[in-house]
């Protein structure tokens, strides 16, 4: 009976491990997102207004990018609607052209209105050449305008990337997991 209980405990613990790891991943992403938000605001105090008054936003605190000819980037993020957490999201990027290296950066996507956020939540938001990220620096948020209901800022964290490439980003909203 004792061996049976020990075996049952091991099986139960093993089956709960993925759920526990997922919860730790979510907590880490949320903590990293809060830190990224604070860094964006520290870099440009005017971004506080965007965080306070946008309909919603998605923060991708740790995006990794690498390339040798063909490039790719990926990151996980947190989505907010009217300042409240509503879910997680993933970002993937593919680029082609002259490029070499690797870098880490963070990105925040602001949504001007409910329609723009719904577009994102329905996995219909893709970035191509029309929407480009603004480098977060002091004063960058002063005269920005939404394009197609979306405004994007990025902030380098490290690495070196040489590139003259084109590509696009695709987002996947995962809901309030």
C-alpha positions in Angstrom: 0.0 0.0 0.0 2.8 2.4 0.9 4.5 1.8 -2.5 1.2 2.4 -4.2 0.8 5.7 -2.5 4.3 6.8 -3.3 3.8 5.8 -7.0 0.5 7.7 -7.1 2.2 10.7 -5.6 5.0 10.6 -8.2 2.5 10.2 -11.0 0.4 13.1 -9.6 3.4 15.3 -9.2 4.6 14.5 -12.7 1.2 15.4 -14.2 1.1 18.7 -12.3 4.6 19.7 -13.2 3.7 21.1 -16.7 0.9 23.2 -15.1 3.2 24.5 -12.4 5.9 25.4 -15.0 3.3 27.1 -17.1 2.2 29.2 -14.1 5.9 30.1 -13.4 6.4 31.1 -17.1 3.3 33.3 -16.9 4.5 34.9 -13.7 8.0 35.5 -15.2 6.5 37.0 -18.4 4.2 39.3 -16.3 7.0 40.4 -14.0 9.3 41.0 -17.0 6.5 43.0 -18.7 6.1 45.3 -15.7 9.8 45.9 -15.7 9.8 46.6 -19.5 6.9 49.1 -19.0 8.9 50.9 -16.3 11.9 51.0 -18.6 9.9 52.4 -21.5 8.5 55.1 -19.2 12.0 55.8 -17.7 13.4 56.2 -21.2 10.6 58.5 -22.3 8.3 60.0 -19.6 5.7 60.9 -22.3 5.0 57.1 -22.8 3.2 57.2 -19.5 0.4 59.0 -21.3 0.2 56.2 -23.9 0.0 53.5 -21.3 -2.7 55.5 -19.4 -4.9 56.5 -22.4 -4.5 53.8 -25.0 -7.4 51.4 -25.3 -5.0 48.5 -24.7 -1.5 47.4 -25.2 0.7 44.3 -25.5 4.2 44.2 -24.1 6.8 41.7 -25.3 9.6 42.1 -22.8 12.1 39.7 -24.2 12.3 39.3 -27.9 15.2 37.4 -29.4 16.3 38.0 -33.0 18.9 36.3 -35.1 19.9 36.1 -38.7 22.3 34.9 -41.3 20.7 35.9 -44.6 17.2 34.8 -43.4 16.2 36.0 -40.0 13.7 35.4 -37.3 12.6 36.8 -34.0 10.2 35.5 -31.3 8.9 36.6 -28.0 6.1 36.2 -25.5 4.1 39.0 -24.0 1.2 40.2 -21.9 -1.9 41.9 -23.2 -3.9 44.6 -21.3 -7.3 46.2 -22.1 -8.0 49.5 -20.3 -5.1 48.8 -18.0 -6.3 45.3 -17.0 -4.6 42.0 -17.8 -6.6 40.0 -20.4 -4.2 37.4 -21.7 -0.9 36.3 -23.1 0.4 36.6 -26.7 3.2 35.4 -28.9 5.1 37.3 -31.6 7.0 35.8 -34.5 8.9 37.7 -37.1 10.6 36.5 -40.4 12.9 38.7 -42.4 14.8 38.3 -45.7 17.7 40.3 -47.1 21.2 41.2 -46.0 21.4 40.5 -42.3 23.8 39.0 -39.9 23.9 38.8 -36.1 21.7 38.6 -33.1 20.0 40.9 -30.7 17.5 41.1 -27.9 14.9 43.8 -27.6 11.6 44.6 -26.1 8.5 45.8 -27.9 5.2 47.4 -26.9 2.2 47.6 -29.2 -0.5 50.2 -28.3 -4.1 49.9 -29.5 -6.0 53.1 -30.2 -9.5 51.6 -29.9 -11.5 48.5 -29.3 -11.5 47.5 -33.0 -7.7 47.5 -33.1 -7.4 45.4 -30.0 -10.1 43.0 -31.3 -8.2 42.7 -34.5 -5.2 41.6 -32.4 -7.2 39.3 -30.2 -8.6 37.6 -33.3 -5.1 37.0 -34.6 -5.6 39.3 -37.6 -2.8 41.8 -36.8 0.3 41.4 -38.9 3.0 44.0 -39.5 4.5 44.6 -42.8 6.2 47.6 -44.3 3.3 50.0 -43.5 3.7 49.8 -39.7 7.1 50.3 -38.3 8.4 50.4 -34.8 9.6 53.7 -33.3 12.8 53.4 -31.3 12.0 54.3 -27.7 14.1 57.3 -26.6 13.5 60.5 -24.8 10.8 62.6 -26.6 10.0 59.9 -29.1 6.3 59.7 -27.9 5.8 63.4 -28.3 4.3 63.5 -31.8 3.5 59.9 -32.6 0.3 58.9 -34.6 -1.5 55.6 -34.7 -1.3 53.8 -38.0 -4.3 51.5 -38.7 -5.2 51.8 -35.0 -1.7 50.6 -33.8 1.4 52.3 -32.5 4.6 50.3 -31.9 7.8 51.1 -29.8 10.9 49.0 -29.5 13.8 49.2 -27.2 17.2 47.5 -27.7 18.5 45.4 -24.8 21.7 44.0 -26.3 23.5 42.4 -29.2 24.6 43.5 -32.6 22.6 43.2 -35.8 23.6 44.3 -39.3 20.6 44.3 -41.6 19.0 45.7 -44.7 16.0 43.4 -44.7 12.3 43.3 -45.1 9.8 41.1 -43.3 6.8 41.1 -41.1 5.6 40.2 -37.6 2.7 37.9 -36.8 1.0 37.9 -33.4 -1.0 35.1 -31.7 -3.3 36.0 -28.8 -3.7 33.3 -26.3 -6.4 34.8 -24.0 -6.5 35.0 -20.2 -4.5 31.9 -19.5 
